Amino acid sequence: MRALVRSVVLVAVLVLLNALLVGKLVPGVSISPYFLQILNLAGINIILAVSLNLINGFTGQFSIGHAGFMAIGAYVSAFLSITFGESIRSAFSFAPATVQDSVLLLVVLAAGAIAAAIAGFLVGVPSLRLRGDYLAIVTLGFGEIIRVFILNIDAVGGARGLGGMPRLANFFWIYLFAAATVAMVTRIVNSSFGRTLIAIREDEIAAEAMGVNTTRHKVLSFVVSSAMAGVAGGLFAHYLMYLHTNSFTFIKSFEIIIMIVIGGLGSITGSVLGAVLYIVLTEGLREFAQYRMVLFSLLLVVIMIVRPGGILGHRELWTFFRRRRAAEAPAPPAVPG
Amino acid sequence: MRFGGLLAVNELDLSLEPGQLYGLIGPNGAGKTTVFNVITGVYRPTAGDIRFKEHSIVGERSGKITRRGIARTFQNIRLFGEMTVLENVKVAAHCRQTADLASAVFRTPAHHTEEERVDRQSRELLEIFHLEPYANEKAKNLPYGSQRRLEIARAMATLPRLLLLDEPAAGMNPQEARQLMDLIRWVRDHFDMAILLVEHNMKVVMGVCETVHVLDYGATIAVGPPAEIQRNPKVIEAYLGGA
């Protein structure tokens, strides 16, 4: 019940914010298209970062192929909306255009998510047998394989890129899915299943010895994470209305890694913060022109020196406002004899 | 069990009955921990069979074996350090739950009731092991002796019928070791399970075990009640030492 009320409030707030930002709520008040785009890309980054954190931060499996799954979601959903967009719309011709748009977007996003999930499963089953550096390298490789594979499919434009999909995603949809991603990952992490994921991160052998089917749980979290990246890709495709495989190189994967590392691996609010900070920094430093990336890397180095575990570390944002119980509470009594 | 040219454990015949306490002793390198690793599926035995409740468990993954009812602790403590003491126990309880990914996302009423039940049972376990005051501490911050007890508590949360303890008293002072002995007996009496323990502390082994197996170079050199083992000349020569 509470979840339902919260969702309704969230949707209402997002609808109002969306209207406000594009200047439809208060006449004369709106945000510049440039800032709106930054805001929306930040939202997509939030989905990517929070979902990657599920596998990297909480399950402890260092994957650097996230852009590949994003690409699958992007291309599958874009291809579908270009090819079947009109027929899906006409099936809902009785409804207003906004409803048609929404249905179309939800259908293609779902397809993109499913495709990314299947890819996540196919990649995850063999690669999650590996650990640490090996897993990182294999996922990096798979991410690139996916990109090059798409680059060579002529039906989705190949090297020309893919355009012609309608602009279905906007502030409302992007932040709705960002909120949904945060809610889902939060629920997963704070559950019995989530505890086993964190246990796998802490000590995989001990987790298996405690009856956890570690392979199954790792693959499940990888699949969920990939599906979410697929949604982010679908939103990306229907927001920018043009796709090129150059947007999904391993550099994109590293960007997402940077977001979750500066935010704090194993912290959901940290990932959100990292995603926003990343785009604020890269955009905010534009005035320094050719020194932009130099300054950016310097800032990253400083953050890593000052807070090696990321800005929030393993902790969530609100725990910093709560009184520190451990420091103030009396020490636990000695073990009874 | 053979590793390349090394025969680590050979001709070991263990049969364990519920409600009994067994000790497995022998010099370093005799193959005691290998026995544990073979039973719990960490290694696949190169020959021989392991039957548990009439089922052969050879070749099953260790998670599956644990779900069948064999739990273990580790010689070099392997707790989930960043998790709280309570969470450590709850992770082990997961294999007896219906909770899964879907119930985590949808938060059904059944999920809540189960979560409450697991919370209650886990706290009861912590109480038995005198760990309740530490419930919300990170496991890595616990004193050594308490970490050892938490390892046992965590293994207990999987509801085993056979509990394997790998040097549970290692690093404990005499007083802690005595408490541990009481605890092990109490656990055996209240949960009706078989317990097999590897231990170098002879006071503990001779104090709690009904039957002691002595292993040397991977082979059994003696089996019997503690009093008999202590007088066995072969055991004295290989392990206990004279005087």
Boltz contact constraints between the chains, C-beta under 6 A:
constraints:
  - contact:
      token1: [A, 184]
      token2: [B, 105]
      max_distance: 6.0
  - contact:
      token1: [A, 187]
      token2: [B, 104]
      max_distance: 6.0
  - contact:
      token1: [A, 187]
      token2: [B, 105]
      max_distance: 6.0
  - contact:
      token1: [A, 188]
      token2: [B, 104]
      max_distance: 6.0
  - contact:
      token1: [A, 191]
      token2: [B, 104]
      max_distance: 6.0
  - contact:
      token1: [A, 192]
      token2: [B, 94]
      max_distance: 6.0
  - contact:
      token1: [A, 192]
      token2: [B, 97]
      max_distance: 6.0
  - contact:
      token1: [A, 192]
      token2: [B, 99]
      max_distance: 6.0
  - contact:
      token1: [A, 193]
      token2: [B, 100]
      max_distance: 6.0
  - contact:
      token1: [A, 193]
      token2: [B, 101]
      max_distance: 6.0
  - contact:
      token1: [A, 193]
      token2: [B, 104]
      max_distance: 6.0
  - contact:
      token1: [A, 195]
      token2: [B, 87]
      max_distance: 6.0
  - contact:
      token1: [A, 195]
      token2: [B, 90]
      max_distance: 6.0
  - contact:
      token1: [A, 195]
      token2: [B, 91]
      max_distance: 6.0
  - contact:
      token1: [A, 196]
      token2: [B, 91]
      max_distance: 6.0
  - contact:
      token1: [A, 196]
      token2: [B, 94]
      max_distance: 6.0
  - contact:
      token1: [A, 199]
      token2: [B, 80]
      max_distance: 6.0
  - contact:
      token1: [A, 199]
      token2: [B, 91]
      max_distance: 6.0
  - contact:
      token1: [A, 202]
      token2: [B, 80]
      max_distance: 6.0
  - contact:
      token1: [A, 202]
      token2: [B, 81]
      max_distance: 6.0
  - contact:
      token1: [A, 202]
      token2: [B, 82]
      max_distance: 6.0
  - contact:
      token1: [A, 203]
      token2: [B, 78]
      max_distance: 6.0
  - contact:
      token1: [A, 203]
      token2: [B, 80]
      max_distance: 6.0
  - contact:
      token1: [A, 206]
      token2: [B, 78]
      max_distance: 6.0
  - contact:
      token1: [A, 208]
      token2: [B, 62]
      max_distance: 6.0
  - contact:
      token1: [A, 208]
      token2: [B, 63]
      max_distance: 6.0
  - contact:
      token1: [A, 209]
      token2: [B, 62]
      max_distance: 6.0
  - contact:
      token1: [A, 209]
      token2: [B, 72]
      max_distance: 6.0
  - contact:
      token1: [A, 210]
      token2: [B, 91]
      max_distance: 6.0
  - contact:
      token1: [A, 210]
      token2: [B, 92]
      max_distance: 6.0
  - contact:
      token1: [A, 210]
      token2: [B, 158]
      max_distance: 6.0
  - contact:
      token1: [A, 211]
      token2: [B, 63]
      max_distance: 6.0
  - contact:
      token1: [A, 211]
      token2: [B, 66]
      max_distance: 6.0
  - contact:
      token1: [A, 211]
      token2: [B, 67]
      max_distance: 6.0
  - contact:
      token1: [A, 211]
      token2: [B, 95]
      max_distance: 6.0
  - contact:
      token1: [A, 211]
      token2: [B, 158]
      max_distance: 6.0
  - contact:
      token1: [A, 212]
      token2: [B, 63]
      max_distance: 6.0
  - contact:
      token1: [A, 213]
      token2: [B, 63]
      max_distance: 6.0
  - contact:
      token1: [A, 220]
      token2: [B, 101]
      max_distance: 6.0
  - contact:
      token1: [A, 332]
      token2: [B, 133]
      max_distance: 6.0
  - contact:
      token1: [A, 332]
      token2: [B, 134]
      max_distance: 6.0
  - contact:
      token1: [A, 333]
      token2: [B, 133]
      max_distance: 6.0
  - contact:
      token1: [A, 335]
      token2: [B, 130]
      max_distance: 6.0
  - contact:
      token1: [A, 336]
      token2: [B, 130]
      max_distance: 6.0
